[in-house]
Amino acid sequence: MHEKERHRIIVSAVQEKPVVTVPELVELTDSSEATIRRDIAALHVQKKLRRVRGGAEALHPPQFVGLAGRPFSVSENINSRQKQQIAREAVALCEDGDAIIINGGTTTFQMVHFLVNRRMQVFTNSFPIAEHLIKHSKNTVMVSGGVIYREQSVILSPFDNDVTRNFYAHRMFMGAQGLGPLGLMETDPLLIQAEQKLIDQADDLIVLVDSSKFSKRSSLILCGLKRIATVITDSGIEDRHAAMLESAGVKLIVAGKEETAIEKSSAIS
């Protein structure tokens, strides 16, 4: 990631939270601690933020605190090809007339391209998913009520009696910060609260994660593996992670296996 892009992410992060730590910025930018400390020092000199012990803070602390996690605009460019393959497999599980829930995220967002010619009832807390489906499809779209968090492009409500409780779906499709033996992991308590409400409204939980998410960890557990019906990932998944899902009774769908085989065959010839 270029320095200019890192600086944009760092400045944006400190505008969303009162104080952002060096480890949080390392996670957001996929950079080293040394690089982040240099960036903070440079931005401090430029008077774009204030350097503090272990991190940085805004010169004018935000009145409205945002969510933890990498911005949507950054995440959507990471492993984009794998995300498209995963999304294609996810939409293949759906039929016209189905009622589905699509949680906000950059992998689930890729589903919109394969939903263009479908006719379904879609409930989502993702602003870009709703916007794309309204403009480019005939699907019926419902959105949750609440606050739009610009960086992650999701709509979240802290209240229990919102419209979420009035929608039922056979399947819910969602991504996650990480996936491990303890289950699905996320980075923010408000995300956890909102996503747990959505999960309760669906029979089957379908998790869309690229293979890198099996090595990611977070301190917040959204749900255990037993709650997950299916995981869709790419061909980069390691055998030990596939075995973990199998032992928990989770169905595994590996996207892009045929394309990978063709690429390997072409490389050999």
FIZA-745217 format. One line per field, with one value per residue: x, y, z of N, C-alpha, C in turn; chain; residue in three letters; residue number from 1. Coordinates in steps of 0.1 Angstrom, whole numbers, plus 5000, padded with zeros to 4 digits. Example, Ala and Ser with C-alpha at 12.3 -4.5 7.8 and 13.67 -1.06 7.14 Angstrom:
2
n.xx	[5132_5128]
n.yy	[4943_4978]
n.zz	[5078_5071]
ca.xx	[5123_5137]
ca.yy	[4955_4989]
ca.zz	[5078_5071]
c.xx	[5132_5129]
c.yy	[4967_5000]
c.zz	[5078_5079]
c	[A_A]
r	[ALA_SER]
k	[1_2]
// end
This chain:
269
n.xx	[5008_5005_5022_5006_4980_4980_4982_4958_4940_4947_4943_4915_4907_4913_4895_4872_4873_4881_4907_4932_4949_4983_4985_4959_4960_4979_4966_4945_4959_4976_5003_5037_5046_5066_5065_5039_5043_5062_5045_5026_5042_5049_5024_5017_5036_5027_5004_4980_4970_4973_5000_5001_5009_5014_4997_4975_4955_4927_4929_4907_4886_4861_4826_4808_4812_4827_4829_4850_4875_4885_4881_4854_4860_4887_4889_4874_4891_4909_4918_4899_4892_4889_4868_4847_4844_4835_4811_4796_4791_4776_4752_4743_4731_4706_4671_4646_4622_4629_4634_4660_4687_4713_4742_4762_4793_4824_4828_4802_4790_4797_4779_4758_4762_4756_4730_4715_4697_4678_4648_4640_4634_4651_4668_4688_4716_4733_4743_4755_4749_4721_4716_4728_4712_4687_4690_4699_4685_4655_4648_4631_4638_4647_4656_4675_4667_4684_4716_4738_4770_4796_4823_4823_4801_4776_4743_4733_4715_4710_4688_4663_4638_4636_4631_4642_4633_4610_4614_4617_4640_4651_4678_4708_4734_4767_4798_4829_4853_4871_4876_4876_4884_4867_4846_4828_4843_4843_4850_4839_4817_4791_4786_4786_4762_4742_4745_4739_4712_4703_4711_4694_4670_4671_4670_4692_4727_4750_4783_4805_4838_4871_4900_4921_4909_4908_4931_4929_4923_4902_4890_4864_4836_4812_4794_4793_4808_4789_4765_4767_4757_4768_4800_4815_4844_4876_4900_4923_4922_4934_4941_4938_4921_4898_4893_4887_4862_4847_4847_4831_4807_4800_4791_4812_4820_4840_4851_4859_4875_4876_4885_4910_4922_4923_4940_4964_4969_4973_4996_5015_5016]
n.yy	[4988_5022_5051_5075_5064_5050_5071_5084_5065_5063_5090_5091_5071_5081_5101_5088_5075_5082_5076_5059_5029_5017_4989_4986_5002_4989_4966_4977_4987_4967_4969_4973_4977_4996_5011_5023_5038_5057_5069_5080_5099_5116_5126_5139_5160_5173_5183_5169_5151_5141_5128_5102_5082_5050_5052_5073_5103_5124_5158_5173_5157_5133_5138_5118_5085_5061_5028_5000_4986_4978_5003_5002_5009_5003_4976_4964_4961_4941_4908_4906_4890_4864_4870_4875_4850_4835_4849_4843_4815_4817_4830_4810_4793_4802_4807_4821_4840_4835_4845_4864_4873_4896_4904_4934_4940_4935_4911_4899_4920_4916_4898_4912_4915_4891_4889_4903_4895_4881_4875_4882_4885_4907_4914_4938_4953_4969_4997_5002_4977_4977_5000_4993_4971_4982_4999_4983_4959_4937_4929_4928_4950_4955_4975_4978_4999_5028_5041_5053_5041_5055_5047_5019_5015_5005_5000_5005_4997_5004_4996_4972_4969_4972_4972_4948_4926_4919_4905_4875_4849_4823_4819_4834_4855_4862_4879_4880_4891_4872_4836_4809_4781_4787_4800_4825_4857_4892_4928_4949_4958_4969_4960_4933_4931_4940_4921_4897_4899_4898_4872_4857_4858_4841_4808_4792_4799_4813_4816_4838_4838_4847_4827_4838_4847_4827_4828_4851_4869_4880_4897_4894_4873_4863_4841_4806_4778_4758_4771_4778_4769_4766_4772_4792_4795_4802_4785_4785_4776_4759_4725_4718_4737_4731_4706_4714_4726_4705_4687_4701_4699_4715_4725_4727_4748_4752_4777_4784_4762_4747_4766_4771_4746_4746_4768_4758_4736_4750_4764_4743_4733]
n.zz	[5000_4991_5005_5005_5005_5029_5047_5042_5052_5079_5089_5084_5102_5127_5128_5132_5156_5191_5200_5182_5181_5175_5168_5158_5135_5121_5114_5098_5076_5068_5073_5087_5122_5125_5102_5105_5128_5118_5099_5116_5130_5109_5101_5124_5125_5102_5112_5111_5128_5162_5179_5202_5231_5221_5199_5180_5179_5170_5161_5167_5185_5175_5176_5171_5173_5152_5136_5145_5123_5089_5063_5039_5013_5011_5017_4996_4975_4981_4975_4954_4932_4942_4959_4941_4929_4950_4957_4934_4937_4960_4952_4935_4951_4955_4946_4924_4940_4965_4999_5013_5034_5033_5046_5053_5037_5019_5004_5004_4990_4964_4955_4943_4916_4904_4910_4894_4873_4888_4908_4938_4973_4991_5021_5036_5054_5042_5026_5000_4987_4987_4972_4947_4939_4937_4915_4895_4892_4895_4920_4951_4976_5009_5037_5067_5096_5110_5118_5092_5087_5074_5067_5067_5052_5062_5077_5109_5138_5173_5186_5198_5188_5159_5123_5115_5130_5118_5095_5078_5067_5046_5041_5053_5042_5049_5056_5074_5099_5108_5109_5129_5152_5173_5161_5142_5139_5148_5147_5161_5188_5183_5157_5162_5178_5160_5139_5152_5156_5130_5123_5138_5124_5103_5088_5078_5080_5059_5053_5038_5030_5021_5018_5033_5057_5075_5089_5104_5134_5161_5190_5195_5195_5172_5166_5172_5155_5151_5145_5119_5087_5061_5046_5023_5004_4989_4967_4981_5006_5035_5042_5070_5079_5064_5075_5101_5097_5087_5109_5126_5114_5094_5061_5033_5006_4979_4960_4926_4919_4895_4877_4888_4883_4855_4851_4862_4845_4821_4827_4830_4804]
ca.xx	[5000_5013_5022_4994_4968_4981_4979_4944_4933_4951_4936_4901_4905_4913_4883_4861_4874_4888_4921_4934_4962_4992_4981_4947_4964_4987_4955_4938_4967_4985_5017_5045_5045_5076_5059_5028_5049_5067_5034_5020_5051_5048_5011_5018_5043_5018_4993_4968_4966_4982_5007_5000_5015_5008_4988_4972_4942_4923_4931_4894_4879_4848_4814_4801_4822_4825_4831_4863_4876_4890_4870_4848_4867_4900_4887_4869_4902_4917_4914_4887_4889_4884_4855_4837_4841_4827_4798_4789_4787_4765_4740_4739_4723_4693_4661_4637_4611_4635_4637_4673_4694_4727_4749_4771_4807_4829_4825_4788_4786_4799_4767_4749_4765_4750_4716_4709_4685_4670_4636_4640_4632_4665_4669_4702_4720_4744_4739_4759_4741_4707_4716_4730_4701_4676_4693_4703_4678_4641_4646_4625_4648_4643_4668_4673_4668_4695_4727_4747_4784_4802_4835_4820_4789_4765_4733_4732_4706_4712_4675_4658_4625_4637_4624_4649_4625_4598_4617_4622_4646_4656_4692_4715_4747_4775_4812_4834_4867_4879_4869_4885_4878_4857_4836_4830_4849_4842_4859_4832_4806_4779_4785_4781_4748_4733_4745_4732_4698_4700_4712_4682_4659_4673_4672_4706_4737_4760_4794_4814_4851_4882_4909_4929_4902_4910_4943_4927_4917_4896_4887_4849_4830_4798_4787_4801_4808_4777_4754_4769_4753_4778_4811_4820_4857_4883_4908_4935_4919_4943_4935_4935_4909_4887_4890_4880_4848_4841_4845_4820_4794_4798_4793_4822_4820_4853_4848_4871_4884_4877_4893_4924_4928_4926_4952_4976_4971_4979_5010_5023_5018]
ca.yy	[5000_5034_5060_5084_5057_5047_5083_5087_5056_5067_5102_5087_5062_5089_5109_5079_5070_5092_5072_5046_5023_5013_4976_4987_5008_4978_4957_4984_4990_4956_4974_4970_4987_5006_5019_5030_5048_5067_5076_5089_5110_5125_5133_5147_5172_5180_5188_5163_5144_5142_5115_5099_5070_5038_5055_5086_5108_5135_5172_5176_5144_5132_5137_5106_5075_5051_5014_4995_4978_4984_5009_4994_5013_4996_4961_4958_4959_4930_4895_4909_4879_4854_4874_4874_4836_4831_4854_4835_4803_4820_4832_4798_4786_4809_4806_4832_4839_4833_4857_4862_4884_4898_4913_4943_4935_4936_4898_4898_4930_4910_4890_4920_4913_4878_4889_4913_4889_4873_4881_4877_4895_4909_4923_4941_4965_4974_5008_4999_4965_4981_5010_4986_4962_4991_5005_4973_4946_4938_4923_4936_4954_4961_4979_4980_5013_5031_5051_5048_5043_5058_5040_5005_5015_4997_5007_4997_5003_4999_4992_4958_4968_4978_4964_4935_4916_4916_4899_4861_4844_4809_4819_4847_4855_4872_4878_4881_4895_4860_4824_4799_4770_4793_4805_4838_4868_4905_4937_4959_4953_4973_4951_4920_4932_4941_4909_4886_4901_4893_4858_4851_4859_4832_4794_4788_4809_4810_4825_4840_4844_4843_4818_4846_4850_4816_4831_4863_4867_4891_4894_4893_4861_4865_4829_4794_4770_4750_4779_4779_4758_4765_4782_4793_4801_4800_4773_4787_4771_4748_4712_4718_4745_4723_4696_4720_4728_4692_4682_4709_4696_4727_4722_4735_4749_4758_4784_4786_4750_4743_4776_4769_4734_4750_4776_4749_4729_4759_4767_4732_4732]
ca.zz	[5000_4990_5017_5004_5008_5043_5054_5041_5061_5093_5092_5085_5114_5139_5128_5136_5170_5199_5199_5174_5185_5164_5163_5150_5122_5114_5108_5088_5064_5065_5073_5099_5133_5123_5091_5111_5137_5110_5093_5127_5132_5098_5101_5136_5120_5093_5120_5107_5140_5174_5183_5216_5235_5215_5188_5175_5181_5162_5167_5172_5186_5169_5185_5167_5172_5142_5139_5143_5111_5077_5055_5028_5000_5011_5017_4984_4965_4986_4971_4947_4923_4950_4964_4930_4927_4962_4955_4924_4943_4970_4944_4929_4961_4956_4936_4923_4950_4979_5008_5018_5041_5029_5056_5047_5035_5005_4997_5001_4980_4950_4951_4935_4901_4900_4913_4884_4866_4897_4914_4951_4984_4997_5032_5038_5062_5034_5017_4986_4982_4985_4961_4934_4935_4933_4902_4884_4893_4898_4933_4961_4985_5022_5044_5082_5100_5119_5114_5082_5090_5061_5063_5064_5044_5067_5084_5121_5149_5186_5192_5196_5181_5146_5112_5114_5137_5110_5082_5080_5055_5047_5042_5055_5037_5056_5057_5088_5101_5109_5111_5136_5159_5182_5153_5135_5147_5143_5154_5168_5196_5177_5146_5168_5182_5148_5131_5159_5154_5117_5123_5145_5115_5092_5091_5075_5079_5049_5055_5026_5034_5013_5026_5043_5069_5084_5098_5111_5147_5167_5204_5197_5188_5168_5169_5171_5142_5150_5140_5105_5078_5050_5044_5009_5004_4976_4966_4989_5020_5039_5046_5084_5080_5059_5085_5112_5093_5086_5123_5132_5107_5085_5047_5027_4992_4975_4947_4917_4918_4881_4871_4893_4876_4841_4851_4864_4833_4811_4831_4827_4789]
c.xx	[5009_5012_5009_4982_4968_4977_4964_4936_4935_4943_4921_4898_4904_4901_4870_4861_4883_4903_4922_4948_4970_4988_4968_4950_4972_4976_4948_4946_4976_4999_5024_5043_5054_5071_5048_5033_5055_5056_5028_5029_5050_5035_5010_5025_5035_5005_4979_4962_4975_4987_5005_5007_5008_4999_4987_4958_4939_4926_4918_4886_4865_4837_4807_4812_4818_4828_4846_4864_4881_4879_4866_4857_4881_4898_4882_4879_4911_4911_4900_4883_4883_4870_4844_4834_4832_4813_4790_4783_4775_4752_4734_4730_4708_4684_4652_4626_4616_4635_4650_4678_4708_4733_4759_4785_4811_4828_4811_4783_4788_4787_4758_4750_4758_4735_4708_4696_4676_4658_4635_4636_4645_4664_4684_4704_4731_4739_4743_4751_4727_4707_4718_4718_4689_4678_4694_4695_4663_4638_4639_4635_4643_4656_4665_4673_4679_4704_4735_4762_4792_4814_4832_4808_4778_4756_4731_4722_4709_4699_4670_4646_4625_4631_4630_4640_4613_4601_4623_4628_4651_4671_4697_4729_4755_4790_4816_4848_4876_4871_4879_4877_4866_4845_4839_4834_4846_4850_4852_4820_4792_4776_4780_4767_4739_4733_4739_4717_4694_4701_4700_4670_4661_4675_4687_4715_4748_4771_4803_4827_4862_4892_4918_4923_4903_4922_4941_4920_4912_4892_4872_4844_4816_4790_4796_4799_4795_4765_4755_4765_4763_4788_4815_4833_4864_4893_4921_4933_4929_4935_4930_4923_4897_4883_4883_4865_4840_4838_4833_4807_4790_4800_4803_4820_4832_4850_4861_4880_4886_4887_4908_4930_4932_4939_4965_4979_4978_4993_5020_5027_5026]
c.yy	[5012_5043_5069_5077_5053_5059_5086_5078_5059_5079_5099_5079_5071_5099_5101_5075_5081_5089_5059_5041_5019_4999_4977_4993_4998_4969_4964_4985_4978_4961_4970_4981_4999_5016_5028_5041_5060_5076_5086_5101_5120_5133_5142_5161_5180_5186_5182_5153_5146_5129_5113_5085_5058_5040_5069_5090_5120_5148_5177_5163_5144_5131_5124_5095_5064_5037_5011_4987_4986_4991_5000_4997_5006_4981_4956_4956_4947_4917_4896_4897_4868_4857_4872_4859_4831_4836_4847_4822_4805_4822_4820_4789_4791_4806_4818_4830_4838_4846_4854_4875_4885_4909_4922_4937_4935_4923_4897_4909_4924_4902_4898_4918_4901_4878_4898_4907_4880_4882_4875_4889_4896_4919_4925_4953_4972_4985_5006_4987_4970_4991_5003_4978_4970_4996_4995_4960_4948_4932_4933_4938_4960_4964_4980_4995_5016_5041_5045_5052_5043_5049_5026_5004_5006_5005_4999_5005_4996_4994_4978_4958_4975_4968_4950_4924_4912_4909_4885_4857_4830_4809_4834_4845_4866_4869_4879_4886_4883_4848_4814_4789_4775_4798_4818_4849_4882_4915_4948_4954_4957_4964_4937_4920_4932_4927_4897_4887_4895_4878_4851_4850_4849_4817_4790_4800_4805_4820_4825_4846_4839_4835_4825_4848_4839_4819_4844_4860_4880_4887_4892_4882_4864_4853_4817_4787_4763_4757_4780_4767_4755_4776_4781_4801_4798_4788_4774_4782_4759_4736_4712_4727_4738_4713_4701_4722_4715_4686_4689_4707_4707_4723_4732_4736_4757_4764_4785_4774_4746_4753_4774_4757_4738_4759_4768_4741_4737_4762_4756_4730_4743]
c.zz	[5000_5003_5017_5009_5023_5051_5054_5051_5075_5097_5093_5098_5126_5139_5132_5150_5178_5198_5191_5178_5173_5159_5154_5136_5114_5107_5097_5075_5060_5064_5086_5109_5130_5112_5097_5120_5129_5104_5104_5129_5121_5098_5113_5132_5111_5099_5115_5117_5151_5178_5198_5219_5229_5204_5183_5178_5172_5169_5173_5173_5181_5179_5183_5165_5162_5146_5137_5130_5099_5069_5043_5015_4999_5010_5004_4973_4969_4982_4963_4938_4931_4955_4953_4928_4938_4961_4945_4929_4953_4963_4938_4938_4962_4944_4936_4933_4964_4986_5015_5025_5036_5038_5048_5047_5021_4997_4994_4991_4966_4946_4942_4920_4896_4903_4904_4878_4875_4902_4928_4961_4992_5009_5035_5047_5055_5025_5003_4979_4978_4972_4947_4930_4931_4919_4891_4884_4896_4912_4942_4972_4998_5030_5059_5085_5109_5113_5103_5086_5077_5057_5060_5055_5049_5075_5097_5131_5162_5193_5189_5187_5167_5136_5110_5119_5128_5097_5085_5066_5057_5048_5045_5050_5044_5055_5072_5088_5102_5112_5117_5144_5169_5175_5146_5144_5140_5152_5163_5176_5189_5165_5151_5172_5171_5141_5139_5157_5140_5116_5128_5135_5103_5097_5090_5074_5070_5050_5043_5031_5025_5023_5036_5056_5079_5093_5105_5124_5152_5182_5206_5188_5185_5170_5167_5158_5140_5145_5125_5097_5067_5050_5029_5009_4990_4978_4975_5003_5023_5044_5061_5087_5075_5068_5097_5109_5093_5100_5130_5125_5097_5070_5041_5012_4988_4961_4939_4915_4904_4874_4875_4885_4862_4841_4853_4852_4822_4814_4828_4812_4784]
c	[A_A_A_A_A_A_A_A_A_A_A_A_A_A_A_A_A_A_A_A_A_A_A_A_A_A_A_A_A_A_A_A_A_A_A_A_A_A_A_A_A_A_A_A_A_A_A_A_A_A_A_A_A_A_A_A_A_A_A_A_A_A_A_A_A_A_A_A_A_A_A_A_A_A_A_A_A_A_A_A_A_A_A_A_A_A_A_A_A_A_A_A_A_A_A_A_A_A_A_A_A_A_A_A_A_A_A_A_A_A_A_A_A_A_A_A_A_A_A_A_A_A_A_A_A_A_A_A_A_A_A_A_A_A_A_A_A_A_A_A_A_A_A_A_A_A_A_A_A_A_A_A_A_A_A_A_A_A_A_A_A_A_A_A_A_A_A_A_A_A_A_A_A_A_A_A_A_A_A_A_A_A_A_A_A_A_A_A_A_A_A_A_A_A_A_A_A_A_A_A_A_A_A_A_A_A_A_A_A_A_A_A_A_A_A_A_A_A_A_A_A_A_A_A_A_A_A_A_A_A_A_A_A_A_A_A_A_A_A_A_A_A_A_A_A_A_A_A_A_A_A_A_A_A_A_A_A_A_A_A_A_A_A_A_A_A_A_A_A]
r	[MET_HIS_GLU_LYS_GLU_ARG_HIS_ARG_ILE_ILE_VAL_SER_ALA_VAL_GLN_GLU_LYS_PRO_VAL_VAL_THR_VAL_PRO_GLU_LEU_VAL_GLU_LEU_THR_ASP_SER_SER_GLU_ALA_THR_ILE_ARG_ARG_ASP_ILE_ALA_ALA_LEU_HIS_VAL_GLN_LYS_LYS_LEU_ARG_ARG_VAL_ARG_GLY_GLY_ALA_GLU_ALA_LEU_HIS_PRO_PRO_GLN_PHE_VAL_GLY_LEU_ALA_GLY_ARG_PRO_PHE_SER_VAL_SER_GLU_ASN_ILE_ASN_SER_ARG_GLN_LYS_GLN_GLN_ILE_ALA_ARG_GLU_ALA_VAL_ALA_LEU_CYS_GLU_ASP_GLY_ASP_ALA_ILE_ILE_ILE_ASN_GLY_GLY_THR_THR_THR_PHE_GLN_MET_VAL_HIS_PHE_LEU_VAL_ASN_ARG_ARG_MET_GLN_VAL_PHE_THR_ASN_SER_PHE_PRO_ILE_ALA_GLU_HIS_LEU_ILE_LYS_HIS_SER_LYS_ASN_THR_VAL_MET_VAL_SER_GLY_GLY_VAL_ILE_TYR_ARG_GLU_GLN_SER_VAL_ILE_LEU_SER_PRO_PHE_ASP_ASN_ASP_VAL_THR_ARG_ASN_PHE_TYR_ALA_HIS_ARG_MET_PHE_MET_GLY_ALA_GLN_GLY_LEU_GLY_PRO_LEU_GLY_LEU_MET_GLU_THR_ASP_PRO_LEU_LEU_ILE_GLN_ALA_GLU_GLN_LYS_LEU_ILE_ASP_GLN_ALA_ASP_ASP_LEU_ILE_VAL_LEU_VAL_ASP_SER_SER_LYS_PHE_SER_LYS_ARG_SER_SER_LEU_ILE_LEU_CYS_GLY_LEU_LYS_ARG_ILE_ALA_THR_VAL_ILE_THR_ASP_SER_GLY_ILE_GLU_ASP_ARG_HIS_ALA_ALA_MET_LEU_GLU_SER_ALA_GLY_VAL_LYS_LEU_ILE_VAL_ALA_GLY_LYS_GLU_GLU_THR_ALA_ILE_GLU_LYS_SER_SER_ALA_ILE_SER]
k	[1_2_3_4_5_6_7_8_9_10_11_12_13_14_15_16_17_18_19_20_21_22_23_24_25_26_27_28_29_30_31_32_33_34_35_36_37_38_39_40_41_42_43_44_45_46_47_48_49_50_51_52_53_54_55_56_57_58_59_60_61_62_63_64_65_66_67_68_69_70_71_72_73_74_75_76_77_78_79_80_81_82_83_84_85_86_87_88_89_90_91_92_93_94_95_96_97_98_99_100_101_102_103_104_105_106_107_108_109_110_111_112_113_114_115_116_117_118_119_120_121_122_123_124_125_126_127_128_129_130_131_132_133_134_135_136_137_138_139_140_141_142_143_144_145_146_147_148_149_150_151_152_153_154_155_156_157_158_159_160_161_162_163_164_165_166_167_168_169_170_171_172_173_174_175_176_177_178_179_180_181_182_183_184_185_186_187_188_189_190_191_192_193_194_195_196_197_198_199_200_201_202_203_204_205_206_207_208_209_210_211_212_213_214_215_216_217_218_219_220_221_222_223_224_225_226_227_228_229_230_231_232_233_234_235_236_237_238_239_240_241_242_243_244_245_246_247_248_249_250_251_252_253_254_255_256_257_258_259_260_261_262_263_264_265_266_267_268_269]
// end
